[in-house]
């Protein structure tokens, strides 16, 4: 059980009265230093590859609607597969990435989302 290994921490703006958001952030940063670096490299790779197929660097969902963007191989690869390919741990995925993106995408399973 992971709760025996680490105190329960969630990435949220609401924290318990005995800790500040900075304290939670520092613990998570210390715990996931390598994973954060790997995640940043994965995001940089995805951004670069997306640019190759959209010719647009500004963040926007709508830039992916052009004809060239349909040829992007990332349309066929899940976020988790990319993360694992860059060495992101399952613990980081389950503790940080899933909660953030599940809230953002209003879903409880990110595995099929490219």
N, C-alpha and C positions, 0 to 999 in steps of 0.2 A: 504494500500500500504506500503510495507516494506521500501521503500526509504524514507518515512516520519519518520520512527523510527530510522534508522541507516544511516550513510553515506555509499554510495556505495563503497564496498571494494571487491577486487578480489585477489586471490592468484596467482600472476604472478611476474615475475622478472622485469616487467616494471611498474613503478609507475609514478604518476604525478610529475611535477617539484617541487611542494611545499611540498612533503612528501617523506621520505625515506622508503625503504622496511622494515626496523626495526620498524618504526612507525606503519605501517599497521599491521605487525606481532604482535606487542604488543597489539594493539586494538582488533585484532581477538582473541588473547590468553586471554585477559581479558574478552571479550564477551562470549567466549566458554570454559572457564576453566573446568567446569563440563563435558561438552561434550567431550573435549579432553581426559580427564581421562576415561570416559566411552568407547570412541573409542579405546583407548589403551588396555583396558580390553578385548574388543571384538576381537581385532587383536591378542592378546595373546591367547585367547580361540581358535581362528581359527588356529593359528600356532600349538598349542598343539594337536588339533584334527587332523590336517593334518599330523603331525608327526606320530600319531597312525596308519595312513593308508598308509604312504609312508616310514616310518622309516628313514627319511632324514630331517635334520633341515636347510640345506642351501637353500636360496631362489632360486627357479628355477621352471619355468612352466613345464619343461620336467619331473620332478620327479613325476608328477601326471599321468603318462602314464602307470604305472605298473598295474597288475591285481588287487592288493589289493586296490588301490586308487578308483576303481570303486564302492566299497562298502561304501565310505565316504558319510555320510548323507548330508554333505554340498553341494554335487552335486545337491541337490534338493531344496536348500534354497537360496533365493536371498541375496545379500549383504545388501540390505535395511532391510530385515526381521531380519537378525542377528543384525544389528545396532539398530533397534528399540527394539529388545529383551534385549539389554544391556542399554536401556534408552537414546540413542542418539536422540537429538531433530530433528524435521523436519527442523528447521532453520539451524542447523549445517550441516545437510545432503545436503540441497539445496545450502548453501553458500560455503561450503568447499569441501565436498566429491564429489558431482556431477561434479563440474567444473574440478577438478583434474582428476577424472577417465574418464570423457567423453573425455577429451583431450587425455589421455593415450590410450583409447580404440577406439577413433575415432567414437563415437556414441553419440546420444543425449538423449537416454533413458536407464538408468541403471537398471530399475526395473526387467527385466527378467534375468539379469546376475547373475549366482550363484557365 
